[in-house]
Amino acid sequence: MPRPIRLPKPKAMSKKADPLDAAAKRLQDGADATSLLKQLDADPYACLGLSPTKADDAAVKKAYKKRALRFHPDKNKWDSTELFQALGWAFERLETSERRRAFAAERAPSASNAAPTEDDERTARERRAKAAKRAWQKAVGETLAMNTKSDRRSAETLEIKGKARQKRLQSVDEERRRTLDRASQRRTSDFAAHRRVLRERRARRGEVVVEERTSFFEKPVKREERDPTRIACTFEEGPMGLELAAKTASDGDEACVVASVAGAAADLGVRKGDTLVSVNGDDLRGHGFDRCVAFVKKARERTGPCVLAFYRPRRRASSSGVSL
């Protein structure tokens, strides 16, 4: 049986060397890389490591960013400025589909042209430098825009927090204002009750009672007017014919009134219901019944006349109305 013939395995095809890596190696070693730079300038697809048939906008942008970060002058200890400029110029010519079509149309008739002159090389270097500058400015602009967006978000967050704090302070101020209003209402109600008590006392003493006005344009109206009649009884000796009793008002104050009258007191004009207000010039208004009786006893114990003064409120109707 014949032995099978084994053919040798084909050797793997060596990968085509990248002209950008070759130029970088020469520049890193300090050798001359002018020819490689010219080749990169003439073929931007080779500069970016792309195939003309598979290049699109996303692939061109991705390849440029990857190689620009690798060969940026700030990233390497050796001078990679020329390579960075070549990448910028290649990216500018292949960035969009319109520019790629324009490069293809420009490259077709110039394939059979002669070698570029020194002026062409200088112009190409200037274009590469401008392209690298524009690409770097674009990258810086994108970074600044991203930072501005972040700062705007931070400013919005601070504004929201400031509004929330202002709202809390306003709620605290409103609560404090409501507390003060309630306290003021309590003081006003207490003051009104005190004034009502004073009006009742003045009415019992026979003074004029004036109704308070409820509007600025209304004039106070006299609802009830009492004409106090002073009755003075002078006793020297003998029984006065008076029986005094305690009378309690609605506000709790006590007054000494005449419960019954006879004899000399009746002859002098004292009537039942009169209020005792003074004894020998001592004002008894506002004192309790026991103190009034003590004043009367003390006056009778003295030698000389005993002068008692009474008040009899005499009601008199008066006109009422509102004057505008």
Secondary structure by P-SEA (a helix, b strand, c coil): ccccccccccccccccccaaaaaaaaaaacccaaaaaaaaaaccccccccccccccaaaaaaaaaaaaaaaccccccccaaaaaaaaaaaaaacccaaaaaaaaaaaaaacccccccaaaaaaaaaaaaaaaaaaaaaaaaaaaaaaaaaaaaaaaaaaaaaaaaaaaaaaaaaaaaaaaaaaaaaaaaaaaaaaaaaaaaaaaaccbbbbbbcccccccccccccbbbbbbbbbcccccbbbbbbbbcccbbbbbbbccccccccccccccccccccccccccccccaaaaaaaaaaaaacccbbbbbbbbbbbbbbbbbbcc
